[in-house]
């Protein structure tokens, strides 16, 4: 009997390294990867680009699109990785929907590291000015949510190795 597919929601605030880590894990594991930001409606992108924080109402169609991607992976019997800030427990509850094969991979980083990364990031619609609102909104995953937690303190390669170790998956 084959193992049930696992879909990981790579979550954390802007600058935590979600896309970088998810891409690295996708390469290491051979799992499909979906950049969650690419699923935002155009109106959301315009708001964030203008430095306006999204509301729960703004996020609803985005979360629905991410959930649909997760549902498609599970229906196909495929593992997968999708990035999503998933700042509030209610958002995570919507995405996970009680399924044990959908887990969060929570990327933790100190605020100073996040600010530095965002100050040097180019080509992204999320301005560094919105970091503070994300930090205020963040409801860190609790033990009963069974998050996989990775401290994003090293190089991208070190962070990927730490995530693989946390997932108890080796490259070989």
N, C-alpha and C positions, 0 to 999 in steps of 0.2 A: 504494500500500500504506500502511495506517495505521501509525502509530508504536505500539510496544508500550506498554501502560499502565505507569505508574510509581506505586509505593506508597512513601510516605515514613513511616518510623518516627521521629517527633519524640521524641528521647530526651534524658535528662539527669536530674539529681537533683531532688528536690522543691524548688520555688521557682525553678527555672531559667527558667520561663516557657513550658513546653510547651503548655499549653492555650491561653494567650493568643496565642502565635505560630501554632499550628495553626489556630485560628479565623480569624485574620487571613489566613493563606495560603489557607484554604478560600474565604474571601470574594474574595480577589484572583484566585484561579485557577479558582474554580467547581468545586473538587474536593470529593467527599464527605469528611466528617471524623467520626472516631469517637474519643470520649474514652475512652482506655484504662482509666481508673479506674472507669468505669461497668461494665466487664466483670469487675471483681473479685467473687469469691464473697462473700456476706454475712459469712462467718466471717473472711475477710481484713480486711474493713472494720472489723469489731469489734476485731480484734487491733490494727490500726494506730491506731484511735481510742483504744484503751487504752494506746498508747505502746509496743506490743510489735512489734519488727521481724519481718518475715516471713522464713520459711525458704525454701529452694529447693523443698521439698515443698509449702508454701503457694502458691508462685508458679506451680507447674506447671499447674493448671487455668486460671489467669488467662492465662498465656502461650498455652495451647491455644486459648482464646477469641479472643485477639488474632490468632493465626495463622489461625484460621478466617475472621475478618473480612478479613484480607489475601487469603486464598485466594479468597474470594467476589468481591472487587474484581477480581482478576486473571482469574478465570473469566468475569466479566461484561465484560472488556475495559475496565475503568474505572480511572482514576487514583484515588488516595486518600491520606489523611493519617490516621495513628493515633498517639496519644500513648502512650508507654510508657517508664518509667524505663530499662529495658534496661541495667541497671547492669553486668552481667557479659557477657563475650564469649559464654559458653555460651547465654545467653538470646537474644542477637542472632543467633547461629548457628541456633538453633531457629526464630526468626521469619523470618529471611532464607532459610534452607533452600537456599542455593546459587543463588538466583535473582538475576540481574543487574538485574531490574526492581524489586527491593525494596532500598531504601537507607536508611541511617540519616542523620538530620539531627540532629547532636549539638550541643546547646546548652550552651556553656561560660559559667560565671559565677564570679566570685570568691566565696569562702566568706562574706565580709562582706556582700556584696550579697544572697546567698541567705538569710543569717540575718535581715537587715533585711526582706526581702520576706515571709518566713514569719512574722515577728513582727507584721506588719500584715495578714496574710491572714485572712479570716474565712470561715466556712461550709465549711471543708474538713476531712475526717476525718483527714488526716495532720498530726499535731502537730509543731511545730518541733523537739521533742526527738529526733525520729528522723532529722534531717538528718545528724548526726554519723555514725550507722551507715550511712547511704547514701553519705556521702563515703568512709568506710572500705571499703565494698563496691565502689565504682565502679572498674571496669576501663575506662579511657578507650579508645575505639576506636583501633585501630592503622592505619597506612597501608595494610596489606594488606586491611583491611575496606572501604576506599574510602569513609570517612565524609564527609559534607558538614558542615563545622564552621562554626558561627556563634557569635561572641562576643556575649553578651547584656548589652551595656553601655549601650545607649541607651534611648530611649522605645520603647514597643511599635511605633510607626510606623517608627522607625529600624531596629529589629530585624527587622521584616518586610521592609523594603527591603533590608537586608543579606542576609537569607535568599533573597529573590528574585534578588538579584545572584549569590549563591553558586550558586543553581540555574540561573543564566543564563536566567531567564524574566523577561520584562518584563510590566508590567500592560497595556500597549497592545497 
